[in-house]
């Protein structure tokens, strides 16, 4: 009982103790518990409604303390749906009791500041809510920008930071703050469709009959879980799956005849395709600063054209963390096609950008009219013949190693087609580096 009486009024409740993200997990967990409490009313005795109301009010107290807006929205949507399908008779006394509970917890929300968080979200003055909107829109774009998903990254939020987030913003996120986008952006087309199929199957299987309290609870617990996962990345924490899975197992027993019905499976497949098509249309029609396509270790920017610009093995230390946004702006303004890749293909490029390290043998295989070295270390193995017939620009920071600078200076003196430029007050990072791409 200590947590009930000693909880500080302005301290957000966290049962799982994993930091700020766990507050949303706690909220989602409690929201599902509140819906699950109404399974007691399936007894259909006069007292069962009041037991369910008391239990749900008890957990609502903790939900308000989490101040999780996503969990509250999930509950606010799921609970009226439950009342509609369950067929629970709401006489005047029961309606007054429900209204009193809402008023009581609204006043408590005002006391602890939760109401202010909700009002700031509605007024679009909440930074956490606004960043979610930007991340969600970017995530929808990723569905078609990266149909094959991503490899060798912990979360698509890394891609969001480098390619979609405004250069003026510096916040980093460990996930897309949305379990559905986190999964679908991470994986390829087959798993994207499988994920949609999974949720469609769940909702079709648990869809309640009017007046059936048990199936209404099962459906709304899953609905509450789904909506909560739309506002935070909560599905990656196993305790939150306990209540939904228990109700799903019960629904499988109750609705086992549905699984034998061909029409049921046909409806699931058709709905999956329709939802996938809707997401595709939504993703492809969203406005973008520039065309992007992620494929394996390569990123293609702008419309395909002859003699694209290749940025080979880009270094964030030299080109910056937001190099993607700079390249998108450059490609749009100059109508250029830019490729970022860890490897180069045997094709003709207009310009090849090389950062820091490079393989001397590769230089002989690169077919390009122009090569730009950004803060690259001079290598004695670099043959003059590999750079012959090309316009070569070497851009070095003023504070680079003096020997590296002198080696490149000597190379440029001996080869007129090599131009050396020293940037003042610069070390590794080259500011406004895209201006050098213009021929």
C-alpha positions in Angstrom: 0.0 0.0 0.0 3.0 2.3 0.2 2.8 3.1 -3.5 -0.8 4.2 -3.0 -0.3 6.5 -0.1 3.3 7.7 -0.6 3.3 8.4 -4.4 4.4 12.0 -4.8 1.6 14.1 -6.4 3.8 15.4 -9.3 5.9 12.2 -9.8 5.0 10.1 -12.8 4.3 6.5 -11.8 6.7 3.9 -13.3 6.1 0.2 -12.2 8.8 -1.2 -14.5 11.6 1.2 -13.6 13.2 1.5 -17.1 13.1 5.2 -17.4 10.8 7.6 -19.2 9.8 5.1 -21.8 8.6 2.7 -19.1 6.1 5.3 -17.9 4.2 4.7 -21.1 4.6 0.9 -20.7 3.1 1.2 -17.2 0.3 3.3 -18.6 -0.5 0.8 -21.4 -0.3 -2.1 -19.0 -2.8 -0.4 -16.6 -5.1 0.7 -19.4 -5.5 -2.9 -20.5 -6.0 -4.0 -16.8 -8.8 -1.5 -16.5 -10.7 -3.0 -19.4 -9.9 -6.5 -18.1 -11.5 -5.7 -14.8 -14.9 -5.6 -16.5 -14.7 -9.4 -17.0 -16.3 -9.5 -13.5 -19.5 -8.0 -14.9 -19.8 -11.1 -17.1 -21.4 -12.8 -14.0 -24.4 -10.6 -14.8 -25.3 -10.0 -11.1 -26.3 -6.7 -9.8 -23.2 -6.5 -7.7 -20.8 -7.4 -10.6 -21.1 -3.9 -12.2 -20.1 -2.2 -9.0 -17.1 -4.6 -8.4 -15.9 -3.9 -11.9 -16.3 -0.1 -11.4 -14.4 -0.2 -8.1 -11.6 -2.3 -9.5 -11.3 -0.1 -12.7 -11.3 3.1 -10.6 -8.6 1.7 -8.4 -6.3 1.1 -11.5 -7.5 4.4 -13.0 -5.9 6.2 -10.1 -2.5 4.7 -11.1 -3.1 5.4 -14.8 -3.5 9.1 -14.1 -0.3 9.1 -12.1 1.6 7.8 -15.1 0.4 10.8 -17.0 0.6 8.7 -20.2 -1.5 10.5 -22.7 -1.4 7.6 -25.2 -2.7 5.1 -22.6 -5.5 7.5 -21.6 -6.5 8.0 -25.2 -6.5 4.2 -25.7 -8.7 3.8 -22.7 -11.0 6.6 -23.7 -11.6 4.9 -27.1 -11.7 1.3 -25.9 -14.1 1.7 -22.9 -17.0 3.3 -24.8 -16.6 0.5 -27.4 -16.8 -2.0 -24.6 -20.0 -0.4 -23.2 -21.6 -0.5 -26.7 -20.9 -4.1 -27.4 -21.2 -5.6 -23.9 -24.9 -4.7 -23.6 -24.5 -3.7 -19.9 -27.6 -1.9 -18.8 -26.9 1.7 -17.8 -29.6 3.0 -15.6 -29.6 6.4 -14.1 -27.6 5.4 -11.0 -24.9 3.6 -13.0 -24.6 6.6 -15.4 -24.3 9.0 -12.4 -21.6 6.7 -10.9 -19.6 6.6 -14.2 -19.8 10.4 -14.5 -18.7 10.9 -10.9 -15.7 8.7 -11.5 -14.8 10.8 -14.6 -15.2 14.1 -12.7 -13.2 12.8 -9.7 -10.2 11.8 -11.8 -10.4 14.9 -13.9 -10.0 16.9 -10.7 -7.1 14.7 -9.7 -5.5 15.2 -13.1 -5.7 18.9 -12.6 -4.0 18.6 -9.3 -1.0 16.6 -10.5 -0.7 18.6 -13.8 -1.8 15.8 -16.1 -4.6 18.0 -17.5 -2.0 20.6 -18.4 -0.1 18.0 -20.4 -3.3 17.0 -22.3 -4.3 20.6 -23.0 -0.8 21.4 -24.3 -1.0 18.4 -26.6 -4.4 19.5 -28.0 -3.0 23.0 -28.5 0.0 21.6 -30.3 2.3 23.2 -27.7 3.8 19.9 -26.4 7.2 19.1 -27.7 6.8 15.4 -27.1 3.5 15.3 -29.0 4.8 17.4 -31.8 7.9 15.3 -32.3 5.7 12.2 -32.4 3.7 13.7 -35.3 6.9 14.3 -37.2 8.3 10.8 -36.5 5.0 9.2 -37.4 4.8 11.0 -40.7 8.4 10.1 -41.4 7.7 6.5 -40.5 4.9 6.3 -43.0 7.2 7.6 -45.7 9.8 5.0 -44.8 7.3 2.2 -45.6 7.8 3.0 -49.3 11.1 4.7 -49.2 12.6 1.5 -47.6 10.3 -1.4 -48.7 13.0 -3.9 -47.8 13.6 -2.5 -44.3 17.0 -1.9 -42.8 19.9 -4.0 -41.8 22.6 -3.5 -39.1 20.7 -0.8 -37.2 18.9 -1.1 -33.8 16.0 1.0 -34.8 14.6 2.9 -37.9 14.9 5.9 -35.6 18.6 6.0 -36.6 17.4 6.6 -40.2 14.9 9.2 -39.1 17.7 11.1 -37.4 20.0 11.1 -40.4 17.5 11.5 -43.2 14.1 12.9 -42.1 14.6 15.0 -39.0 15.0 18.7 -39.5 18.6 19.9 -39.3 17.5 22.4 -36.6 16.5 19.6 -34.3 19.1 17.5 -32.5 17.0 15.1 -30.4 17.8 11.4 -30.8 15.2 8.7 -30.2 15.8 5.0 -29.4 12.7 4.0 -31.4 10.0 5.4 -33.6 7.8 5.8 -30.5 5.2 3.7 -32.2 5.4 -0.1 -32.0 3.7 -0.6 -35.4 5.9 1.7 -37.3 9.0 0.4 -35.4 8.3 -3.1 -36.7 7.1 -2.4 -40.2 9.8 0.1 -41.0 12.5 -2.3 -39.7 11.5 -5.3 -41.8 10.8 -6.2 -45.5 7.6 -6.4 -47.4 6.7 -10.0 -46.4 7.0 -9.2 -42.6 5.2 -5.9 -43.1 2.2 -7.9 -44.6 2.5 -10.5 -42.0 2.3 -7.9 -39.2 -0.8 -6.4 -40.7 -2.3 -9.9 -41.2 -1.6 -10.6 -37.5 -3.6 -7.6 -36.2 -6.4 -8.1 -38.6 -6.7 -11.8 -37.6 -6.7 -10.8 -33.9 -9.5 -8.2 -34.3 -11.6 -10.5 -36.5 -11.2 -13.4 -34.1 -12.1 -11.4 -31.0 -14.8 -9.3 -32.6 -17.7 -9.5 -30.1 -21.3 -10.4 -30.5 -23.6 -7.7 -29.2 -24.4 -8.4 -25.6 -21.5 -10.8 -25.0 -19.5 -9.2 -22.1 -16.6 -11.7 -22.3 -15.9 -11.3 -26.0 -16.3 -7.5 -25.6 -13.6 -7.4 -23.0 -11.3 -9.5 -25.1 -11.8 -7.3 -28.2 -11.3 -4.1 -26.2 -8.3 -5.3 -24.3 -6.6 -5.9 -27.7 -7.9 -2.6 -29.0 -6.5 -0.8 -26.0 -3.2 -2.5 -26.5 -3.1 -1.7 -30.2 -3.9 2.0 -29.6 -1.4 2.3 -26.8 1.3 0.8 -29.1 0.4 3.6 -31.6 1.6 6.2 -29.3 4.7 4.5 -27.8 6.9 1.5 -28.4 5.4 -0.8 -25.8 5.0 -4.1 -27.5 8.7 -5.0 -27.0 8.0 -5.5 -23.3 6.6 -8.9 -22.5 4.4 -8.2 -19.4 2.2 -6.1 -21.6 1.3 -9.2 -23.6 0.0 -11.2 -20.6 -3.6 -9.9 -20.5 -4.1 -9.8 -24.3 -2.8 -13.3 -24.8 -4.9 -14.8 -22.0 -8.0 -13.3 -23.5 -6.9 -14.4 -27.0 -6.5 -18.0 -25.8 -10.0 -17.9 -24.4 -11.3 -16.4 -27.6 -9.7 -19.2 -29.6 -11.7 -21.7 -27.6 -14.9 -19.8 -27.8 -14.6 -18.9 -31.5 -12.8 -22.1 -32.8 -15.6 -22.5 -35.4 -14.5 -19.3 -37.0 -11.1 -20.8 -37.8 -12.9 -23.6 -39.8 -14.8 -21.1 -41.9 -13.3 -20.3 -45.3 -15.2 -17.0 -45.5 -13.5 -15.9 -42.2 -10.1 -16.5 -43.7 -11.1 -14.8 -46.9 -12.3 -11.7 -45.0 -9.0 -11.6 -43.1 -6.9 -11.8 -46.3 -9.0 -9.3 -48.2 -8.8 -6.9 -45.2 -5.1 -7.3 -44.9 -4.7 -6.4 -48.6 -7.0 -3.4 -48.3 -5.1 -2.1 -45.2 -1.8 -2.6 -46.9 -3.0 -0.8 -50.0 -4.3 2.1 -47.8 -0.9 2.4 -46.1 0.9 2.2 -49.4 -1.3 5.0 -50.9 -0.9 7.1 -47.8 2.9 6.6 -47.8 3.4 7.3 -51.5 1.3 10.4 -51.5 2.8 12.1 -48.5 4.8 15.2 -49.5 8.5 14.9 -49.4 11.5 17.2 -49.6 13.0 14.9 -52.1 12.8 11.3 -53.5 14.5 8.7 -51.4 15.0 5.0 -51.8 16.9 2.7 -49.4 18.2 -0.6 -50.7 20.6 -2.5 -48.6 23.7 -0.5 -47.9 22.8 2.1 -50.6 20.6 5.2 -50.6 19.3 6.7 -53.8 18.4 10.4 -53.7 16.5 12.2 -56.5 15.3 10.9 -59.8 17.6 8.4 -61.6 19.8 9.9 -64.3 23.0 9.3 -66.2 26.3 10.2 -64.4 25.0 10.3 -60.8 27.0 11.6 -57.9 28.5 8.8 -55.7 29.3 9.5 -52.0 31.4 6.5 -51.2 31.4 5.3 -47.6 30.3 8.6 -46.1 31.8 9.7 -42.8 29.6 11.5 -40.3 32.8 12.9 -38.7 33.5 14.8 -42.0 30.1 15.3 -43.6 28.0 15.7 -40.4 25.2 13.6 -38.8 22.5 15.2 -41.0 24.2 14.6 -44.3 21.0 13.1 -45.7 19.0 16.3 -45.3 21.8 18.3 -47.0 21.9 15.9 -49.9 18.2 15.9 -50.3 18.2 19.7 -50.5 21.1 19.7 -53.0 19.5 17.0 -55.2 16.2 18.9 -55.3 17.8 22.3 -56.0 20.1 21.1 -58.7 18.0 18.2 -60.1 20.8 15.7 -59.4 20.8 12.0 -58.7 23.0 11.1 -55.7 23.9 7.6 -54.5 25.3 6.9 -51.0 26.9 3.5 -50.9 29.5 1.4 -49.1 30.5 0.0 -52.5 30.6 1.3 -56.0 29.1 -0.3 -59.1 30.9 -0.7 -62.4 29.3 2.3 -64.0 30.1 5.9 -65.1 29.6 8.5 -62.4 29.7 12.3 -62.8 31.3 12.9 -59.4 32.7 10.6 -56.8 33.0 11.9 -53.2 35.6 10.2 -51.0 35.8 10.8 -47.2 38.8 10.0 -45.1 40.0 6.4 -45.9 39.9 4.8 -49.3 41.4 1.8 -51.1 44.1 2.6 -53.5 43.2 -0.3 -55.8 39.6 1.0 -56.0 40.7 4.3 -57.4 41.8 2.6 -60.7 38.4 1.0 -61.0 36.3 4.1 -60.4 34.9 5.6 -63.6 34.1 9.2 -63.0 34.8 12.6 -64.5 35.4 14.2 -61.2 36.7 13.1 -57.8 36.4 15.1 -54.5 38.5 14.1 -51.5 37.2 15.5 -48.2 39.8 15.4 -45.5 41.2 12.2 -46.9 44.6 10.9 -45.8 47.2 10.9 -48.5 48.5 7.5 -49.4 51.8 6.7 -50.9 50.1 3.9 -52.7 47.9 6.3 -54.6 49.0 6.2 -58.2 49.0 9.3 -60.3 47.7 7.2 -63.2 44.5 6.4 -61.3 43.7 10.1 -61.1 44.7 11.0 -64.6 42.0 12.2 -66.9 39.8 13.4 -64.0 39.2 16.7 -62.4 40.4 16.2 -58.8 39.5 18.5 -55.8 41.1 17.9 -52.4 39.4 19.8 -49.5 41.3 19.7 -46.2 40.7 21.3 -42.9 43.2 23.8 -41.7 43.8 21.8 -38.6 44.5 18.5 -40.3 47.9 16.8 -39.8 50.6 19.0 -41.3 52.3 16.1 -43.1 49.0 15.1 -44.8 48.5 18.6 -45.9 52.1 18.9 -47.3 51.8 15.5 -49.1 48.6 16.6 -50.9 50.2 20.0 -51.7 53.1 18.3 -53.3 50.8 16.0 -55.3 48.8 19.0 -56.5 52.0 20.9 -57.6 53.1 17.9 -59.7 49.6 17.4 -61.2 47.8 20.5 -62.5 44.5 18.7 -62.8 44.5 18.3 -59.0 43.2 21.3 -57.1 43.9 21.7 -53.3 41.7 23.8 -51.1 42.4 24.5 -47.4 39.4 25.5 -45.3 40.3 27.9 -42.5 39.2 27.2 -38.9 38.2 23.7 -39.8 39.3 20.3 -38.5 37.4 17.1 -39.5 34.0 18.5 -40.3 33.6 20.3 -43.6 30.8 22.9 -43.4 28.6 23.5 -46.5 30.3 20.6 -48.2 27.5 20.2 -50.8 28.6 23.4 -52.5 31.7 21.6 -53.7 29.5 19.1 -55.6 28.5 21.8 -58.1 30.6 21.6 -61.2 
